Every structure is written in structure tokens, then in C-alpha cells.
């Protein structure tokens, strides 16, 4: 009976030792294995879920050479959305100022518009009003172009983030941080350039 208990405790100790040894591996080894297996199989669908840039070299062996701690960094989307809102507000403020100027100088602005619509030069006495009105219009065009560029940048960054997120993950405009985890697997047995994945 004692030998049976000793045998069972020996097996339990061996099981715990094997479990501890398995736990010493890198936490992302399975993910790296899936990536390089997909590379070797030329499985572009699977690779598309891992990386935006393809890797087309056959890799015989690989290991994670270094794994850094997770670090948090601000994502560009937060700043881009803030810039977008700032420009939207600037367009509205310029429109409000132009409307106020137009109402304060209604007759003069109307005469400037009529002269330009008829293809005639603006009368000298209205040159100041015409110049001021042109400033509002030019500022409006400039701000709207900047806003269009900001809108495009936000949409581009959203698409980039959606590609990097797991399927079905929702993006929020107010998301403040993204986590980066550095992984540097080293390819072994490949005489060509080393394979590496940086997060």
C-alpha cells in the first residue's frame, strides 16, 4: 500500500514538473506557430488575419527570441478625431462670422456679388467690403478642404484599426489607447534573411 501511495505521489510530482515546464514557454508561441505554419502553407486568408504585410519566405524552424512587456501608447485616431472636431467647429465659426458680416454690410455685399455675377469689376468704394468678403470665402474653402482631409484621415485610421482588431470588435472614436506587445520570433535554419514579426 505504501509503495502505491509513493508511486501515486511520484506521478503527481512528475505531472506538476511537466506542467511547470510547459508554463515556462512563451505565452504567444501558439500564435507564432500558427503564423509561420500559414506562411509555409501559403495560406493567404489566415495570413490576412495576422498581418497587413505578407511574408513569402519558407521557414523551417522558428522560436521567439525575445518578448517584451505590453506597453500602452496613444492611438492616432484620438488625435485625428479631435482635429476633425476642431476643424468642423472652425468651419461653423467662420460661417457665423461671414453671415454676421453680410448682415452688417448687406447692401454693400449684395452690390459686390451682383457686380461679380455680371462679370463687372467691383466699384472702388466697395473694394474694402469685397476684399473682406473674399477673405471669408477663402477661409471657408481652406477650412472645408482641411476638414475633408481630416475626415479622410479618420476613416483611413478606422479601417487600419479594424484590420488590426479581432473580427466583430467595435471601434470607438474616443478610444484613447492601444496596446502594443513586442514579439521578435527568430527563424532558424533559413540561410536567407531572418524572419521577424514586430507588433
C-alpha positions as a printed Julia matrix, in Angstrom:
199×3 Matrix{Float64}:
   0.0     0.0     0.0
   2.84    2.37    0.86
   4.51    1.67   -2.46
   1.24    2.51   -4.24
   0.93    5.85   -2.41
   4.6     6.63   -3.12
   4.06    5.73   -6.76
   0.99    8.0    -6.98
   2.77   10.88   -5.25
   5.74   10.38   -7.6
   3.42   10.55  -10.61
   1.73   13.65   -9.22
   5.13   15.28   -8.7
   6.15   14.38  -12.26
   2.89   15.79  -13.59
   3.44   19.05  -11.71
   7.01   19.27  -13.02
   5.81   18.76  -16.6
   3.08   21.37  -16.12
   5.63   23.88  -14.76
   7.94   23.17  -17.7
   5.11   23.76  -20.18
   4.23   27.02  -18.45
   7.8    28.31  -18.96
   7.23   28.65  -22.72
   6.36   31.94  -24.35
   2.76   32.99  -23.97
   2.38   33.67  -27.68
   4.17   30.6   -29.03
   0.92   29.14  -30.38
   0.17   32.36  -32.27
   3.68   32.47  -33.76
   3.4    28.79  -34.71
   0.09   29.47  -36.49
   1.63   32.41  -38.35
   4.66   30.53  -39.67
   2.6    27.44  -40.46
   0.31   29.68  -42.54
   3.4    31.24  -44.2
   4.73   27.81  -45.14
   1.32   26.68  -46.37
   0.91   29.94  -48.32
  -2.48   30.35  -46.63
  -3.17   33.98  -47.52
  -6.56   34.01  -45.84
  -5.06   33.08  -42.47
  -2.1    35.41  -43.01
  -4.52   38.27  -43.7
  -5.8    37.94  -40.14
  -2.25   38.19  -38.74
  -0.53   40.93  -40.66
  -1.1    43.66  -43.22
   2.23   42.88  -44.93
   2.94   39.48  -46.4
   5.97   37.3   -45.73
   6.76   34.84  -48.51
   9.96   33.01  -47.4
   9.73   29.36  -46.35
  10.79   28.95  -42.74
  11.92   25.55  -41.41
  12.16   26.37  -37.7
  11.36   29.35  -35.53
  11.41   30.42  -31.94
  10.58   33.56  -30.03
  13.95   35.13  -29.29
  12.65   37.99  -27.18
   9.28   39.05  -25.85
   8.79   42.46  -24.32
   6.15   43.6   -21.9
   2.97   45.14  -23.11
   3.15   48.92  -23.47
   0.38   51.41  -23.92
   0.59   54.25  -26.4
  -1.93   56.8   -27.63
  -3.53   55.85  -30.9
  -3.6    58.32  -33.78
  -7.37   58.04  -34.09
  -7.9    60.05  -30.92
  -5.86   62.97  -32.21
  -7.39   62.72  -35.69
 -10.94   62.84  -34.31
 -10.02   65.84  -32.12
  -8.59   67.63  -35.18
 -11.72   66.75  -37.16
 -13.98   68.24  -34.48
 -11.77   71.34  -34.21
 -11.98   71.94  -37.97
 -15.73   71.35  -38.0
 -16.08   73.96  -35.28
 -13.82   76.39  -37.21
 -15.96   76.0   -40.36
 -19.11   76.76  -38.32
 -17.48   79.79  -36.64
 -16.3    81.19  -40.0
 -19.77   80.74  -41.45
 -21.28   82.51  -38.46
 -18.79   85.4   -38.78
 -19.39   85.66  -42.55
 -23.16   85.71  -42.01
 -22.82   88.43  -39.37
 -20.57   90.48  -41.69
 -23.01   90.0   -44.55
 -25.92   91.14  -42.39
 -23.97   94.19  -41.12
 -22.99   95.14  -44.69
 -25.96   93.7   -46.53
 -26.29   96.35  -49.26
 -22.54   96.5   -49.97
 -22.08   92.71  -50.05
 -25.09   92.41  -52.36
 -23.58   95.01  -54.73
 -20.23   93.16  -54.71
 -21.96   89.86  -55.5
 -24.07   91.42  -58.26
 -21.03   93.09  -59.86
 -19.08   89.82  -59.86
 -22.05   87.83  -61.15
 -22.34   90.26  -64.08
 -18.62   90.0   -64.76
 -18.04   93.65  -63.9
 -15.26   94.99  -61.67
 -16.11   95.8   -58.07
 -16.59   99.59  -57.67
 -13.67  101.31  -55.86
 -15.89  102.42  -52.97
 -16.75   98.72  -52.33
 -13.19   97.38  -52.66
 -12.77   97.06  -48.87
 -16.05   95.17  -48.49
 -15.19   92.94  -51.46
 -11.77   92.2   -50.03
 -13.2    91.34  -46.61
 -15.91   89.16  -48.19
 -13.23   87.36  -50.22
 -11.31   86.6   -47.01
 -14.35   84.85  -45.52
 -14.9    82.87  -48.72
 -11.23   81.86  -49.0
 -11.11   80.85  -45.34
 -14.27   78.79  -45.87
 -12.7    76.95  -48.84
  -9.44   76.35  -46.94
 -11.18   75.08  -43.81
 -13.51   72.8   -45.8
 -10.54   71.3   -47.64
  -8.73   70.7   -44.35
 -11.91   69.17  -42.9
 -12.27   66.86  -45.91
  -8.65   65.76  -45.46
  -9.25   65.21  -41.72
 -12.4    63.17  -42.45
 -10.44   61.01  -44.9
  -7.63   60.53  -42.35
 -10.12   59.45  -39.66
 -11.76   56.95  -41.99
  -8.36   55.61  -43.1
  -7.25   55.15  -39.49
 -10.55   53.45  -38.59
 -10.05   50.99  -41.44
  -6.47   50.32  -40.29
  -7.63   49.73  -36.73
 -10.48   47.49  -37.85
  -8.0    45.35  -39.76
  -5.83   45.02  -36.67
  -8.7    44.17  -34.29
 -10.35   40.81  -33.87
 -13.43   40.29  -36.05
 -16.52   41.92  -34.62
 -14.61   44.29  -32.33
 -16.24   47.7   -32.3
 -14.18   50.87  -32.65
 -14.96   53.99  -30.71
 -13.87   57.48  -31.7
 -12.95   58.18  -28.09
 -10.65   55.18  -27.71
  -7.59   56.63  -26.05
  -5.0    53.89  -26.14
  -3.92   50.83  -27.99
  -1.72   48.14  -26.51
   1.4    47.02  -28.32
   3.23   43.86  -27.48
   6.7    43.41  -28.89
   7.45   39.96  -30.28
  10.56   39.07  -32.15
  10.48   35.46  -33.32
  13.72   34.38  -34.94
  13.65   31.94  -37.85
  16.15   29.1   -37.6
  17.61   27.04  -40.39
  16.89   29.67  -43.02
  20.1    30.89  -44.69
  18.25   33.91  -46.08
  17.16   36.96  -44.13
  15.8    36.32  -40.66
  12.07   36.15  -40.32
  10.7    38.56  -37.81
   7.37   39.8   -36.65
   7.13   43.06  -34.79
   3.96   44.04  -33.02
